[in-house]
């Protein structure tokens, strides 16, 4: 049993997760990196989506030594949000949206994250807890826009409520960023 479970490997501590992801992207861009609820993303698609979102996070102030609170159900949107936050240079606080609203508010107050990035499905929860937040973080909503049920026919539009369009390209998981 001990021989069978020999899984110890050296981990490159001098590289960030985003750098390690980029290495895998270069090797296997079209390989599926994640599958969830019948949808999948290739390395290239996850890279494109997360990079577009990372650009918007940087514009919102995400940087080294800052925290972005992520509010989304487990899935491809949360994965994209996590990688985008790391690409932006920030750390993330993943908030379990299944916790009671009061508890989520307490967690956000404790972290004092200056940015909260929520999925479209979590926007109402964010609206409900916002009044109890002591600090007033910048709140962004990443909307998933799938034009058809078939993977591969969606468009990626990153926009701000103010009307500034930042990017547009074809990908499987599209995110529209809304400032609230």
Backbone as CSV, one residue per row, in Angstrom:
resi,resn,N_x,N_y,N_z,CA_x,CA_y,CA_z,C_x,C_y,C_z
1,UNK,0.816,-1.181,0.000,0.000,0.000,0.000,0.871,1.261,0.000
2,UNK,1.935,1.285,0.755,2.804,2.444,0.832,3.439,2.754,-0.520
3,UNK,3.901,1.712,-1.235,4.496,1.934,-2.552,3.466,2.466,-3.546
4,UNK,2.262,1.958,-3.485,1.213,2.363,-4.416,0.853,3.832,-4.233
5,UNK,0.983,4.334,-3.011,0.576,5.692,-2.697,1.740,6.679,-2.727
6,UNK,2.808,6.365,-3.417,3.951,7.272,-3.532,3.614,8.381,-4.530
7,UNK,2.991,9.440,-4.049,2.548,10.535,-4.923,3.288,11.837,-4.673
8,UNK,4.280,11.796,-3.791,5.010,13.009,-3.468,5.759,13.521,-4.698
9,UNK,5.623,14.806,-4.970,6.325,15.455,-6.073,6.811,16.817,-5.603
10,UNK,7.874,17.270,-6.237,8.339,18.616,-5.951,7.364,19.608,-6.556
11,UNK,7.105,20.680,-5.834,6.210,21.725,-6.321,7.036,22.980,-6.519
12,UNK,6.919,23.612,-7.679,7.725,24.817,-7.962,7.211,26.022,-7.173
13,UNK,7.769,26.226,-6.001,7.324,27.309,-5.125,7.699,28.693,-5.641
14,UNK,8.553,28.740,-6.658,8.959,30.026,-7.212,8.003,30.521,-8.295
15,UNK,6.935,29.764,-8.578,5.977,30.138,-9.621,4.590,30.322,-9.019
16,UNK,3.869,31.270,-9.578,2.501,31.492,-9.124,1.569,30.492,-9.810
17,UNK,0.361,30.392,-9.286,-0.619,29.509,-9.898,-0.900,29.957,-11.337
18,UNK,-0.978,31.262,-11.559,-1.229,31.777,-12.908,-0.103,31.384,-13.866
19,UNK,1.137,31.386,-13.389,2.263,30.965,-14.224,2.185,29.475,-14.530
20,UNK,1.829,28.677,-13.543,1.696,27.235,-13.765,0.570,26.947,-14.756
21,UNK,-0.522,27.689,-14.649,-1.625,27.533,-15.588,-1.167,27.888,-17.005
22,UNK,-0.410,28.976,-17.144,0.086,29.398,-18.459,0.968,28.322,-19.087
23,UNK,1.753,27.637,-18.283,2.581,26.546,-18.810,1.705,25.428,-19.366
24,UNK,0.661,25.067,-18.652,-0.245,24.020,-19.131,-1.004,24.481,-20.370
25,UNK,-1.366,25.754,-20.411,-2.049,26.327,-21.571,-1.182,26.186,-22.819
26,UNK,0.113,26.442,-22.689,1.021,26.337,-23.829,1.134,24.903,-24.337
27,UNK,1.033,23.943,-23.444,1.182,22.531,-23.812,-0.094,21.966,-24.418
28,UNK,-1.247,22.322,-23.871,-2.519,21.687,-24.253,-3.669,22.686,-24.324
29,UNK,-3.616,23.662,-25.195,-4.654,24.708,-25.225,-6.072,24.209,-25.481
30,UNK,-6.243,23.191,-26.271,-7.592,22.730,-26.614,-8.103,21.606,-25.707
31,UNK,-7.268,21.141,-24.792,-7.697,20.083,-23.884,-8.664,20.654,-22.857
32,UNK,-9.646,19.866,-22.491,-10.617,20.276,-21.481,-9.935,20.395,-20.132
33,UNK,-10.115,21.520,-19.478,-9.527,21.738,-18.158,-10.562,21.513,-17.065
34,UNK,-11.850,21.716,-17.387,-12.898,21.537,-16.388,-14.222,21.215,-17.071
35,UNK,-15.006,20.358,-16.405,-16.350,20.004,-16.866,-17.275,20.129,-15.667
36,UNK,-18.411,20.788,-15.855,-19.365,20.961,-14.768,-20.761,21.151,-15.349
37,UNK,-21.703,20.391,-14.861,-23.109,20.507,-15.276,-23.279,20.469,-16.790
38,UNK,-22.553,19.570,-17.447,-22.703,19.400,-18.887,-21.987,20.431,-19.734
39,UNK,-21.287,21.361,-19.120,-20.506,22.360,-19.852,-19.034,22.126,-19.572
40,UNK,-18.202,22.487,-20.524,-16.763,22.324,-20.322,-16.020,23.535,-20.842
41,UNK,-14.815,23.686,-20.358,-13.914,24.745,-20.817,-12.573,24.120,-21.149
42,UNK,-12.004,24.546,-22.266,-10.638,24.149,-22.590,-9.696,25.120,-21.873
43,UNK,-8.424,24.776,-21.854,-7.438,25.689,-21.279,-7.504,27.048,-21.972
44,UNK,-7.614,27.037,-23.307,-7.648,28.295,-24.057,-8.885,29.122,-23.710
45,UNK,-10.020,28.473,-23.574,-11.251,29.194,-23.244,-11.188,29.760,-21.829
46,UNK,-10.717,28.955,-20.887,-10.586,29.440,-19.519,-9.593,30.591,-19.454
47,UNK,-8.520,30.493,-20.220,-7.528,31.563,-20.259,-8.140,32.851,-20.801
48,UNK,-8.862,32.759,-21.911,-9.461,33.956,-22.517,-10.475,34.600,-21.574
49,UNK,-11.337,33.783,-20.971,-12.350,34.318,-20.057,-11.719,34.930,-18.818
50,UNK,-10.768,34.235,-18.235,-10.161,34.728,-17.006,-9.301,35.961,-17.266
51,UNK,-8.655,36.012,-18.411,-7.833,37.192,-18.734,-8.708,38.428,-18.918
52,UNK,-9.827,38.277,-19.621,-10.737,39.408,-19.818,-11.278,39.900,-18.478
53,UNK,-11.616,38.971,-17.606,-12.120,39.347,-16.281,-11.006,39.938,-15.427
54,UNK,-9.794,39.422,-15.536,-8.653,39.957,-14.775,-8.384,41.408,-15.146
55,UNK,-8.511,41.733,-16.413,-8.325,43.122,-16.864,-9.320,44.027,-16.161
56,UNK,-10.572,43.591,-16.094,-11.601,44.389,-15.432,-11.354,44.475,-13.927
57,UNK,-10.870,43.401,-13.326,-10.557,43.436,-11.901,-9.420,44.418,-11.616
58,UNK,-8.411,44.431,-12.478,-7.314,45.394,-12.305,-7.846,46.824,-12.405
59,UNK,-8.743,47.065,-13.359,-9.339,48.398,-13.496,-10.122,48.778,-12.246
60,UNK,-10.691,47.782,-11.576,-11.461,48.026,-10.354,-10.563,48.174,-9.132
61,UNK,-9.256,47.926,-9.296,-8.316,48.121,-8.197,-7.689,46.867,-7.630
62,UNK,-7.980,45.708,-8.199,-7.345,44.471,-7.715,-5.854,44.529,-8.013
63,UNK,-5.052,44.152,-7.017,-3.602,44.197,-7.174,-2.970,43.303,-6.112
64,UNK,-1.663,43.215,-6.113,-0.949,42.449,-5.103,-1.326,42.966,-3.725
65,UNK,-1.504,42.066,-2.800,-1.862,42.377,-1.413,-3.293,42.884,-1.246
66,UNK,-4.136,42.703,-2.272,-5.546,43.033,-2.097,-6.363,41.742,-2.154
67,UNK,-7.566,41.815,-1.621,-8.457,40.657,-1.582,-9.682,40.940,-2.433
68,UNK,-10.067,39.948,-3.221,-11.318,40.001,-3.962,-12.198,38.893,-3.383
69,UNK,-13.349,39.279,-2.851,-14.293,38.286,-2.339,-15.095,37.753,-3.518
70,UNK,-15.179,36.433,-3.640,-15.887,35.793,-4.747,-17.161,35.151,-4.226
71,UNK,-18.277,35.509,-4.841,-19.572,34.949,-4.453,-20.176,34.256,-5.664
72,UNK,-20.096,32.928,-5.691,-20.658,32.157,-6.802,-20.814,30.715,-6.364
73,UNK,-21.763,30.035,-6.986,-21.896,28.596,-6.785,-20.655,27.928,-7.359
74,UNK,-20.333,26.751,-6.862,-19.214,26.005,-7.432,-19.532,25.682,-8.881
75,UNK,-18.571,25.925,-9.757,-18.766,25.647,-11.172,-17.768,26.407,-12.020
76,UNK,-18.030,26.458,-13.319,-17.103,27.081,-14.259,-16.975,28.578,-14.042
77,UNK,-18.063,29.226,-13.649,-17.982,30.666,-13.392,-17.063,30.941,-12.217
78,UNK,-17.208,30.180,-11.129,-16.329,30.379,-9.970,-14.882,30.079,-10.329
79,UNK,-14.641,29.021,-11.082,-13.277,28.702,-11.508,-12.678,29.860,-12.301
80,UNK,-13.456,30.412,-13.211,-12.998,31.549,-14.014,-12.705,32.756,-13.129
81,UNK,-13.570,33.004,-12.164,-13.376,34.125,-11.249,-12.114,33.942,-10.402
82,UNK,-11.865,32.708,-9.962,-10.676,32.439,-9.147,-9.401,32.698,-9.946
83,UNK,-9.337,32.138,-11.150,-8.140,32.320,-11.966,-7.958,33.786,-12.349
84,UNK,-9.048,34.470,-12.651,-8.968,35.894,-12.998,-8.396,36.700,-11.844
85,UNK,-8.827,36.397,-10.641,-8.326,37.114,-9.464,-6.825,36.895,-9.300
86,UNK,-6.386,35.658,-9.469,-4.957,35.360,-9.361,-4.166,36.045,-10.477
87,UNK,-4.723,36.079,-11.687,-4.053,36.771,-12.796,-3.959,38.269,-12.536
88,UNK,-4.946,38.808,-11.835,-4.926,40.234,-11.505,-3.907,40.535,-10.410
89,UNK,-3.356,39.482,-9.802,-2.344,39.662,-8.774,-2.901,39.673,-7.361
90,UNK,-4.203,39.543,-7.221,-4.835,39.607,-5.904,-5.029,38.207,-5.328
91,UNK,-5.448,38.181,-4.095,-5.861,36.940,-3.448,-7.378,36.914,-3.456
92,UNK,-7.963,35.724,-3.327,-9.420,35.682,-3.287,-9.911,35.048,-1.995
93,UNK,-11.078,35.492,-1.605,-11.823,34.919,-0.494,-13.071,34.316,-1.115
94,UNK,-13.134,33.009,-1.167,-14.300,32.346,-1.736,-15.384,32.249,-0.672
95,UNK,-16.530,32.833,-0.965,-17.635,32.883,-0.017,-18.669,31.842,-0.427
96,UNK,-19.017,30.965,0.502,-20.030,29.950,0.233,-21.399,30.616,0.218
97,UNK,-21.995,30.699,-0.959,-23.271,31.401,-1.097,-24.431,30.630,-0.478
98,UNK,-24.182,29.425,-0.002,-25.223,28.652,0.666,-25.293,28.941,2.168
99,UNK,-24.354,29.733,2.674,-24.412,30.146,4.072,-25.518,31.188,4.236
100,UNK,-26.010,31.357,5.451,-27.006,32.414,5.687,-26.428,33.794,5.368
101,UNK,-27.278,34.690,4.908,-26.840,36.036,4.514,-26.106,36.751,5.641
102,UNK,-26.581,36.605,6.872,-25.933,37.270,8.002,-24.487,36.783,8.151
103,UNK,-24.260,35.475,8.008,-22.912,34.913,8.134,-22.010,35.423,7.011
104,UNK,-22.533,35.485,5.794,-21.745,35.995,4.667,-21.352,37.447,4.929
105,UNK,-22.283,38.227,5.429,-21.975,39.618,5.769,-20.873,39.715,6.810
106,UNK,-20.932,38.844,7.819,-19.890,38.830,8.848,-18.529,38.488,8.253
107,UNK,-18.500,37.498,7.373,-17.238,37.105,6.737,-16.673,38.243,5.883
108,UNK,-17.523,38.911,5.139,-17.057,40.027,4.314,-16.590,41.193,5.178
109,UNK,-17.260,41.428,6.302,-16.811,42.477,7.216,-15.455,42.140,7.823
110,UNK,-15.241,40.868,8.152,-13.954,40.459,8.724,-12.806,40.616,7.732
111,UNK,-13.047,40.273,6.471,-11.977,40.363,5.476,-11.768,41.782,4.989
112,UNK,-12.799,42.598,5.034,-12.751,43.969,4.514,-12.256,44.003,3.072
113,UNK,-12.653,43.002,2.285,-12.253,42.947,0.877,-12.744,44.207,0.164
114,UNK,-11.860,44.895,-0.553,-12.276,46.121,-1.233,-13.110,45.866,-2.496
115,UNK,-13.095,44.617,-2.981,-13.857,44.263,-4.182,-14.613,42.972,-3.896
116,UNK,-15.883,42.958,-4.266,-16.686,41.742,-4.218,-17.099,41.440,-5.646
117,UNK,-16.755,40.248,-6.109,-17.130,39.791,-7.443,-18.141,38.673,-7.268
118,UNK,-19.350,38.892,-7.764,-20.433,37.926,-7.595,-20.886,37.402,-8.948
119,UNK,-21.385,36.183,-8.937,-21.992,35.641,-10.149,-23.382,36.249,-10.293
120,UNK,-23.930,36.144,-11.480,-25.275,36.654,-11.738,-26.271,35.984,-10.787
121,UNK,-26.106,34.688,-10.543,-27.011,33.957,-9.665,-26.909,34.430,-8.218
122,UNK,-25.794,35.047,-7.848,-25.588,35.509,-6.476,-25.856,36.997,-6.302
123,UNK,-26.273,37.670,-7.351,-26.461,39.117,-7.282,-27.509,39.514,-6.250
124,UNK,-28.617,38.796,-6.173,-29.652,39.148,-5.195,-29.128,38.992,-3.776
125,UNK,-28.363,37.932,-3.524,-27.755,37.737,-2.211,-26.830,38.901,-1.882
126,UNK,-26.035,39.319,-2.846,-25.143,40.459,-2.644,-25.950,41.717,-2.339
127,UNK,-27.036,41.934,-3.074,-27.900,43.087,-2.812,-28.461,43.048,-1.393
128,UNK,-28.811,41.845,-0.923,-29.395,41.690,0.409,-28.399,41.961,1.527
129,UNK,-27.141,41.558,1.342,-26.168,41.719,2.430,-25.420,43.050,2.375
130,UNK,-25.462,43.741,1.251,-24.689,44.977,1.105,-24.959,45.985,2.228
131,UNK,-26.219,46.181,2.633,-26.461,47.176,3.699,-25.770,46.860,5.026
132,UNK,-25.476,45.598,5.306,-24.828,45.259,6.574,-23.303,45.325,6.515
133,UNK,-22.739,45.634,5.345,-21.282,45.709,5.220,-20.781,47.036,5.767
134,UNK,-19.790,46.960,6.655,-19.244,48.166,7.276,-18.452,48.988,6.269
135,UNK,-17.554,48.316,5.566,-16.819,48.979,4.488,-17.706,48.848,3.252
136,UNK,-17.623,49.745,2.359,-18.438,49.689,1.143,-17.560,49.247,-0.025
137,UNK,-17.440,47.921,-0.207,-16.582,47.432,-1.290,-17.178,47.746,-2.657
138,UNK,-16.315,47.778,-3.637,-16.780,47.891,-5.012,-17.369,46.538,-5.374
139,UNK,-18.613,46.516,-5.842,-19.293,45.259,-6.147,-19.439,45.092,-7.642
140,UNK,-18.992,43.955,-8.139,-19.056,43.639,-9.562,-19.842,42.344,-9.730
141,UNK,-20.597,42.239,-10.806,-21.354,41.025,-11.086,-20.878,40.463,-12.416
142,UNK,-20.456,39.210,-12.397,-20.040,38.510,-13.617,-21.244,37.720,-14.106
143,UNK,-21.806,38.149,-15.212,-22.973,37.473,-15.758,-22.537,36.418,-16.755
144,UNK,-23.125,35.241,-16.637,-22.870,34.180,-17.598,-23.862,34.342,-18.734
145,UNK,-23.356,34.441,-19.934,-24.215,34.625,-21.100,-23.946,33.471,-22.052
146,UNK,-24.853,32.520,-22.105,-24.739,31.403,-23.023,-25.854,31.580,-24.051
147,UNK,-25.496,31.799,-25.305,-26.514,32.122,-26.306,-27.348,30.915,-26.715
148,UNK,-26.781,29.723,-26.642,-27.545,28.514,-26.929,-27.128,27.446,-25.947
149,UNK,-27.854,26.357,-25.921,-27.518,25.266,-25.012,-26.277,24.515,-25.475
150,UNK,-25.898,24.690,-26.739,-24.739,23.988,-27.282,-23.469,24.746,-26.924
151,UNK,-22.537,24.048,-26.330,-21.266,24.673,-25.960,-20.515,25.058,-27.222
152,UNK,-19.951,26.247,-27.219,-19.123,26.685,-28.323,-19.768,27.739,-29.195
153,UNK,-20.997,28.114,-28.894,-21.660,29.121,-29.710,-22.032,30.358,-28.888
154,UNK,-21.265,30.633,-27.856,-21.533,31.801,-27.022,-20.558,32.912,-27.373
155,UNK,-20.925,34.128,-27.058,-20.034,35.265,-27.253,-19.569,35.774,-25.916
156,UNK,-18.396,36.362,-25.882,-17.850,36.887,-24.651,-17.848,38.403,-24.733
157,UNK,-18.635,39.039,-23.892,-18.683,40.489,-23.877,-18.402,40.948,-22.458
158,UNK,-17.386,41.720,-22.305,-17.073,42.292,-21.011,-17.486,43.749,-21.089
159,UNK,-18.400,44.147,-20.225,-18.875,45.523,-20.288,-19.062,46.075,-18.893
160,UNK,-19.179,47.375,-18.821,-19.451,48.041,-17.565,-20.786,48.750,-17.711
161,UNK,-21.483,48.914,-16.602,-22.777,49.581,-16.645,-22.642,50.983,-17.223
162,UNK,-21.512,51.611,-16.985,-21.296,52.955,-17.497,-21.290,52.992,-19.018
163,UNK,-21.225,51.822,-19.653,-21.326,51.770,-21.098,-20.011,51.591,-21.827
164,UNK,-18.926,51.418,-21.118,-17.634,51.227,-21.774,-17.446,49.758,-22.100
165,UNK,-17.319,49.418,-23.368,-17.081,48.039,-23.761,-15.590,47.797,-23.783
166,UNK,-15.155,46.742,-23.085,-13.723,46.480,-22.966,-13.238,45.382,-23.900
167,UNK,-14.053,44.361,-24.172,-13.564,43.254,-24.978,-14.723,42.487,-25.585
168,UNK,-14.465,41.827,-26.686,-15.472,40.994,-27.307,-14.780,39.906,-28.113
169,UNK,-15.082,38.635,-27.818,-14.504,37.526,-28.550,-15.353,36.292,-28.338
170,UNK,-15.189,35.281,-29.179,-15.993,34.063,-29.075,-15.364,33.096,-28.092
171,UNK,-16.118,32.672,-27.113,-15.686,31.673,-26.152,-16.903,30.903,-25.670
172,UNK,-16.672,29.819,-24.917,-17.774,28.996,-24.437,-18.486,29.597,-23.237
173,UNK,-17.753,30.198,-22.344,-18.341,30.803,-21.162,-18.130,32.293,-21.270
174,UNK,-19.193,33.037,-21.353,-19.071,34.481,-21.527,-19.389,35.168,-20.226
175,UNK,-18.660,36.219,-19.926,-18.878,36.964,-18.702,-19.098,38.433,-19.043
176,UNK,-20.146,38.988,-18.524,-20.395,40.410,-18.649,-20.239,41.002,-17.253
177,UNK,-19.395,41.978,-17.119,-19.087,42.522,-15.808,-19.921,43.777,-15.581
178,UNK,-20.666,43.785,-14.497,-21.538,44.919,-14.185,-21.114,45.486,-12.847
179,UNK,-20.931,46.800,-12.792,-20.621,47.481,-11.529,-21.931,47.820,-10.843
180,UNK,-22.047,47.486,-9.565,-23.258,47.858,-8.826,-22.886,48.674,-7.610
